[in-house]
């Protein structure tokens, strides 16, 4: 076992590949791995998983919007309407603000 790996890290790895990165990318990744207290391989594995999840969630959100199921704008419109009603009801003189 190498100095940078732990038994748990090696046990969870299932493939060994050769990748090429720019010197700056590797330097940054090594710095972040050291900061997080993990091996470079473990840090890159986690970073790749996080990127894959972001891609999946982004694609899912796009599909929701295309399907017309995105309720965020409607919810924001409701909040604006509530704020306008509150301003009208509670901002007049002699009324307590909520």
N, C-alpha and C positions, 0 to 999 in steps of 0.2 A: 504494500500500500504506500502511495506517495505521501509526502508531508502535507500536501494541500487537500487531500481527500480524507473523508471519514468513511467508516464502514457503511453508514446509512446512505451517504451520497452515492457510493459505488453500487450498493444493492438496488437503488432506485433507477439507475441508468441502464438502458436496454440496448443502446446502439452507440458505436464509436464511429465518428465521421471526421473528416478533415475539412476544415473551413478556412477561408482566407478573409482577413479583416484588415482595414487600414491600421497603421501604427497608432493613430489617435484613438480609434475605436477600441483597440485592445488596451491601450493605456487607461482610457476612461473606465472600461469594464473592470480592469484589475483594481482600480481605485475603489469603485463601488462595491466590488466583491469583498475587498479587504474591509471596507467600512461596515458591510453587513456581516462580516465574520464567516463567509462561505468561500468555497473554492471558485475559481474562475468558471469552471465547467458548470457548477451548480447555479451560479449567478446567471450565466448565459441561458441555461435551461429555463430558469424562472422567467427571465426577460422574454424569451421566445414564447412561452406559455401565455404570459400577460399580453403580448402583442396579438397572438392568435385569438384570445378572448375578446380583445378590443375589436378586432376585425369581425368576429361573429356578432357581437352586440351591435356594431355599426350597421352590418348587413340586416340584422333583425329590425332595427329601428327604421331603416329605409323601407323595408317591406311593410311595416306597420303604417308608415306614412303613405306609401303607394296604395295600400288597401283602404285608406280613409279611416283608419281606426285610431289615429293619433288624437287623443283628447286633451293634449296639453294646451293648445290654443283656446279651446272652449273653457278649460279650467282657469286660464289666465284672464279670459274675458269675464268670467264669473267673479273673480277676485277684484277686477277693476270696477265692476258694477257694485259690488258690496262696499268697496272703498268710497265710491261716489255717493251711495245712499247714506253711508255713515257720515260722510262730510256734510251732506245736506241736513241730516237729522241732528247731529251732535256738534256741529261747528257754529251754529247760530248763537248769538248772545243769549246768555241765561241757560244754556244747555251744557252739561258736562260732557267732555270728550271721553270716548271709550278708551 
